[in-house]
Amino acid sequence: LARTSAAVRLLRCGGARARAAGRSRSLSGATEVAALGIPAQVVVAAQAATGAPWWLAIGGTTVALRVGMLPLLWYQLAETRRFGALRPQLAAIRDECRAIEPPSARAAQTLLRGWRCCRAASVQPLAIVAVPLVQIPLLIWSLVGIRRMVDAGSPLTEQMRAGGPGWQKDLTAPHAPGLLPVVSVALIVGNLQLATAGTRSGLFLAVRNGLQAAAVVAYPFFVALPAGVFACWIPNSAFSLAQHLAAAASRAASRAATTTATATASTATAAAATAGRA
């Protein structure tokens, strides 16, 4: 009898644990579904407030999100410039650690001393990758949310079927000519080219080439996506392209100004030396 009672209590505890685990999984699943529904809720609110077509509401909220991230980009650019000013000190640290063995200890010591050098100058090295670390997860989250929004089983299916522009009214169907995936792949390649322009790092170039190849290979998958996904994807990639072009123009103007100032200083020095000899 005692053994039977103990077994019953054990079964009851096991059942309680199973029910608790089931409730936990259900709550986790509900939280995940709610989180993925946030992009759709934002688009619905924007469309209701503006009365814009659905394709424009999707693209407009995407651009608004990117505009809201501009302060983070400016912070990254400022920290990158300050990090660039430390290159001589970082190169000296790398040279000092060159004789350390084994290579793993050398790499660890170089990173540690480089980090301390940056922090002593109030530079945050992680800020250099701040934008990608935030932007890429947000893009994936937005694309997954929009993908669920334009899915055939979505509550907005009927509205999505008439929410596109004149040449692609149905946002739940793939783009028949396949031009939207082509534009998306071209924007990916262009952004990767601009992001790595001027770099001499073999690692960065290898990563760039791998990502470009992956984008081209994945084209058949992109063709099968609903057109509504590209209403989010293309504006986001176009914004990134404009951002890269603006940054490249700023760097070119900065280099030109530096070159002009150096040439002017050299001319003034030469003129002063000539006057001194005279």
Secondary structure, 3 states (H helix, E strand, C coil): CHHHHHHHHHHHHHHHHHHHHHHHHHHHHHHHHHHHHHHHHHHHHHHHHHCCCHHHHHHHHHHHHHHHCHHHHHHHHHHHHHHHCCHHHHHHHHHHCCCCCCHHHHHHHHHHHHHHHHHHCCCCHHHHHHHHHHHHHHHHHHHHHHHHHCCCCCCCHHHHCCCCCCCCCCCCCCCCCCHHHHHHHHHHHHHHHHHCCCCCCHHHHHHHHHHHHHHHHCHHHHHCCCHHHHHHHHHHHHHHHHHHHHHHHHHHHHHHHHHHHHHHHHHHHHHHHHHHHC
